[in-house]
Amino acid sequence: MSESKTIHLAADLSFLHTDYLWRMPGSWAGYDYYSTSEFYEDIARIAQRGVMDMLFFGDTGGTPEDYGGNHDAPVRYGAKWPRHDMAPMIPLMARAAPGVGFAITMSTTYHHPFYIARFFNALDHVTRGRIAWNAVTSAYKNEAANYGFDDMMDHDERYQRAQEFLKVACKLWDSVEKEALIADRENGIFADPSKVHRIDFRGRYFNVRGPLPALPSPQQRPVIIQAGLSGPGMDLAAAYADMQFSTRRTVASMKQHREALDAKLVSAGRKPRDVGILWSIRIQVAESEADAKEKERRYLAAIRPEAGLVEMSAQYNVDFSKARPGMRLADFVDEVHAQKGNYGSFDELLKTADPAQTVEEFGRRFLVDRILVATGTPKSIADKLEEMHEASGANGGFILGRGYSAMDNIREFVELVVPELQRRGLSKKTYAGPTLRENLY
């Protein structure tokens, strides 16, 4: 999909008020409260000024209770809580910024493919072809409980279900041909029945008759994003994804991930450039290195000492409060397995961090070091982005991880870094077309 070698730009707005950002001076200044639609519309307008491709909303349907076995810490400190459904924001943001694309997260574990196919068809119509689906398999115990499950579905079964889920959804999106609509007012013929097809799918998890009772949307199907790092997750991405998110932490691991995905794509009969990767990165930009360091200091000062362990518990589905004093990061592997945590992304930590450091030591740096980081002046940040982009195959781009005060971080990136990238010809100055798929090509 990503035939262009320019850097695609996106921003992660997931839980924008959390990660202790609400404590930062300037966060949500001038808005009634944190989930006001005007705030998100203004962010969309800023992204449009930077000719950014996409704004992304991650999601899960649970209240974290991993740290300490209850929800006290997440609620008290605002760590991945609350979690509002952001889908209603998208039509408002799409109208405010007619070039930006929008990605939202929906689970293949707890939803049904007919609902998802119809839902994204509608959003693609409303946004005029600028919607993406972050297709996830849900790996959080409390989310499972909210959907009525006493036990969380096993990892491999979640991905088997996801494979069938994506297959059904794609069949539904293709069940009405683009030429089906006739709208012949004179003869009273609205559509051609021969171009509308039942899918009559019967599988292990789903039985779906079809067709989708909707006209084809501008993109026919949404841009599909997949972020799984495990073997089954990579298989799912190779089969269906247009883009992938990745949280690799070094250039070496970026290269390894790109090579692994390329091999999976070839095995699935696709080309490596069919799927671009948006690397998650935290950026802190200022006019001088000294100012950037001061912003970094203020951010670190706003983070509570236990914040990293609370966040790690939610992300990896493991209670890090159970770590014994002085326990090494590498020694916590058995606990991750025992609690059926998200081992794929935890394994990435072990490969890119010092496994001999203690859990407490790593927790202190987790919020600021868990993804790629670029701090400094616009030129130094552009240098680093260019280096990483080329080193990883120039096939995709970067998605801004949650950084500092809500609004200022993305505004400063657009006003300071994007012009430098555009000057070097690394990012586009105008949108390639009206749809997200065209802009990511």
N, C-alpha and C positions, 0 to 999 in steps of 0.2 A: 504493500500500500504506500509506503513512504519512499517513493522513487526519488524525490528531491533530497539533496544532501544538506539543505539548509536546516537550521536548528528550529524545530517546532517548540512552541512555548505554551505551557499550561500552568495552572495554579491550583493547589489543593486547598479548598475552602472547608474541608471536613472539620467539624467541631471548632470553628474558627475562634470562638470565644474561650476555648479551653487551653490546655497546656500552660495555664497560668498567665495567658496573654491578657486576661481581663485586668490584671494588676498593673499593667504597663501604662505609663502616662500617655494619654492620647487615644487609648483604645475606646472605640465606640463614641468618641466625643461628638456631640451635636445630634445624636439620635436618641429617640425616646427610650429604647431598651434593645437588648442584644439581638433579637430576632426580627426587628423591623424590616419590612420589605425595602424601604428606601435605602437602607444600608447596602443591601445586596445589589440593588439596581445601580448604585453609584460604583460599586466594585466592578460590575460588568462594563460600565462606561470607561473606567480606567483601563481595563483589559483591552477594550476596543482601541483605545488610543495607542496601546502598545502592539496592536495587530496580533494579539495572543490568540492561539487557536482554540483554547478550551479552558473552562472552569469546571472543577471536579468536586463532587460531594461524595465522600465515603460514608458508609452507614453500617450499623448493626442494630438489631432490635432489642437489645438488652441493657440493663443497668449493671455495670461491672460490680461483681462481688468477689473478685479473685484475691485481692489484697486483704488479708485478715479475715476472710470468710464472710464479709458483709459489705454494704455499700457506703459505709461511713466516710472513708477517705475520698472516694471519687466525688461524692456529693458535697462534702465539706470544702474540698479544694478546687472543684471544677475540673476534674480529670476525666475527660471523655464523657461528661455528663453536664447538661441534659442532651438528648439526641432527638431533635425534631425531624419530621419528615420534610425534606427540602424540595420535593417535587413541585409543590405549588408555587415556589419561588421562580421556577424556571421560565414559565411564560412571561412573567413580569420582567425578568432579566433579559430574556430574548428580545422583547420589544424595545428595551432600553439600549441594547447593544446589538444591532442587526448583523454583525459579522462574527461574533463570538459563538463557539459551540459549547455545549453543556453536557456533562456526564454525571449520571447518578447511579447509585449502587442498588441492585436488587438481587436477592438470593435465589439460587436454584435449589436450595435445600428445603425451603419452606413455602415457596410460591408454586404456581402452576403455569406451565408454558403458554396455555391459551390466554390467561390473564396478562402475562408479561408481553406476549406478542401484540395484543390489543392495546395495552397501555403505551408501549413505545411507538406503535403506529400513530396513536393519537398525539403524543408529544412531538413526533417528527413532523406531523402536519402543522401543529401549533407553532413550532420554531422554524418552519420552512426548511426543514432538512438539517437541523443543527443539533441533533441529539445523539448521545452515546450511552451505551449500557455497560456498566462495570459489572460483569457477570461473576458473582462470587459463590463459593461454597461456604456455608456458615460454620464457624468452628468455636462458638462460644456457648458455654453451658447455660447461662441465663437466658440467652436468646432462644435456645431450644425449649426451655421451660415456659417462656412466654407464648410459644406456639403450641404448647400442650404436650411436649415430649419429656418424659421422665429421664431418658438417657439420650445423650448426643449421638447422632449417627456416626459410625466409624469413618475415618478419613477416606479410605479407598472407596467405600460405598457412596460417600458424598460426591466423589468425582465420577463414578459410574452413573449416578443419577444425573449429574450435570451434563455428561456427554449426551444422554438421551434427551434431556431438557433442551439443550441447544439445537439438537437435530429437529425436534418437533417445532420449536419456535421458528427456525429458518424455513421449514416446510410451510408453516402458516403464513409467513411474510410473502412467500412465493406463490401462495394458493390463488391469488388474484393477479392476473397478468396486467402489465402496465397499459395495454391497449383495450382493457375491458370496458372502460367508460366510453360511451357513445354520445349520450346527451342529445339525441335527435328529437328536438322539440316538435317538429312537424309531424313525425310519425309516432311520437310517444314512446320511443325506445330509450331507456336510460343506459343500460349496459348489456353486453353480449354474454349470455349465460355460458357459452362454450369456452369462455376465457376465465371462468370461475370454477375452481376445482376442489372437491373434497380431498382430504389427505388420508382418511381412514387409517390412522396410525394406531397400532396396537403393540405395546412394548412391555418391558418389565415394570416400569413405573407409571406410564401414562397411556391412556386410551383416548385418542382425540379424533373426532370425526372431521372437523373443518367444514367449509373453508373459513378463513378469517372474514367476519362480516364488516369489512372496511375496504375502502379504496386504497390502492398502493400509495404510500407516502413518498415524499420527494427523494429519500435515499433508498426506498424499498424496504430496507432493514436498517436499524441503527448501526452506527459504528460500534463494534464489539471490542471491549477491553477486558483483559484477563491478567491477573497479577500473581497467580500461583507460582511458587518457587519449587515445589516438590515435583517429583517425576510425573504423577498424574496431572498436576497443574500445568506443567509444561506441555504435556500431551494435549490438554484441552485448548491451550493457547495455539498450538501448532495446527489444530483442526479448525478452529473457528475465529480466532482473534484477528482484529485489524491493528490493534495497538496493545502493548503490554506496559504495565508499570513495573518498576524494579527499585528496590531499596539497597542496592549494592553500595559498599562503603569505600572501595578503593578502585583505582583504574584497573588493576590486575583482575579483581573480581568482576568488574564490568565486562572486560574482555572474555573472561571465562563464561559468563552468563550469555553473552551474545553468541559465542561459539556453540554453546549447548542448545540455545534456541534455534540457531541456524540448522543444526543437525536434525533437530526434531521436525523442522519445517520441511526439509528435504525428504525425510522419511514419510511425511504426510502428503508428499506430492506437490508441495508448494515451494516458492522461491524465498530466500532469506529476506528480500526487500518487501515481501508481502506483509510483514509485521515489523513495525518500528517499535522502539523502546523509549519511553519517557522515564528518564532517570530522576528519582526524587532527590532534591537538593535544597538545602537551607542557605539562603543568601542574605547577607547583611552588608549593605552598601552605604558608603558615606563619601563625602568629598575628599576626605583625607584618611590615611591609615589610622591616625590618632583618634579621629571621630568614630571610626568603625570599631576600634577597640573599646571605646567608652560605651557605645551602644551594646556591645557584647557584655561588658561588665554589668550594665544595668539589667540586662536580661537574666544573667546568671544570679544576680542578687534577688530577683523576683521569684526564683524557684525555691521551693521548700526543700530541705535536705532529703526527705523521704520521697520526693516527687517522682524521681526516676523509677524507684521500685514499684510505686503505685501504677505508673504508666506501663512498665514492663509486665506487671501482673496482668493488666488488661489486654495488652497486645499479644502476649504469648500464652494466655489462658492458664497461667500458673501462679500460685501464691508465693511471691518472693519474700513475704514476711517470714516464711519458714526457713529461710537461709540462716544457718548457724553463724554466729560471729566469726569472721575470718574465713568463711567458706569461699573457696575459689570458684570462679565462674565455670571452669571445666567440671568441677565436682557436682554441679547442679544439674547435669544432663540427666541423671537417673530420675530426679524429681520431675523434670519436664516430661519424660516418658511415663512415669507413674501417674501423673495427673492428666495424661493425654493432651499435653500442650501442643502449641504450633511449632513443631520441631524444625520444619524447613527454614523458617526465618531465624530461629534461635541458633541453628547450625551456622548461619551466615555470621552471627556474632563471634562464634568460636573460631571461625576461619580468619576473621579480619581484626579481632581484638586480641589482646594478650590474655590467654586463658588462665594465666597464673594470677591475674589480679582478682581481688575479692569481689563478691557480688555487690557489696556496699560501695566499693570504689567505682565499679562500672556504673552502678545506678546513679551516682552523682553526675556522671557525664552523659548518661543515656539520652536525655532530652535534647542535648545540643550536638551529640556526636553519632546519633543512630543512623543518620543518612549522610550523604555527601555534603560538604560544607564549603562555601566560598565567601570569604569576607574581605573587605578592603575597598579600594576605589573602583569606579566603573571600569577603568582600563585593566586593572589586575583581575577583576572578576571575569571580564570578557576573555582575557588571556586563558584563564583556567577553564572556562566553558568551552572555548575553542579546542584546547588541548584534549579535554575529556571526550568531546564529541568526535574528534578525528580518531582518537585512540580506540574508541568503541565502535568504529565502523561508519560513523556519520549516517546513522540510520534511525532517526527519531528525534529526540531532543530532551528537554528538561521540564519537570513539573516542580514548581516551587513548593517546598514543604512549609508547614506552618512555622512562622518565624517570630515576629515581634508584635508590636501594637497593631491591633486589627485596623486595617486600612492603610496605615503608613508603609508597611512592608511591601505590599504589591505596588503602591503608588511610587515609592522610591525606586523599585526595580524598573518600572515603566519609564519613569522620567530620567533615570541616570544610566541604567545598564542597556536597555533596549536601543537607544540611539547609537551607542558604541557598537552593538552587534549589527545594527543596520548599516552603519558606516563601513563595516568590514564585509558586508554582503553575506553575513551569517544568518540573519533572520529577515523575513519579508517586510516590505513597506506597505503592501496592499494585500487584501485577501484575494486568493486565487479564484474563488467562485462563491456562489451563495450557500453551498452546503458544507458541513463539517468534513465529509469525506473528501471533497475536492481540496479543501484547505490542508488536509493532512497528507495529501498525495505527494 
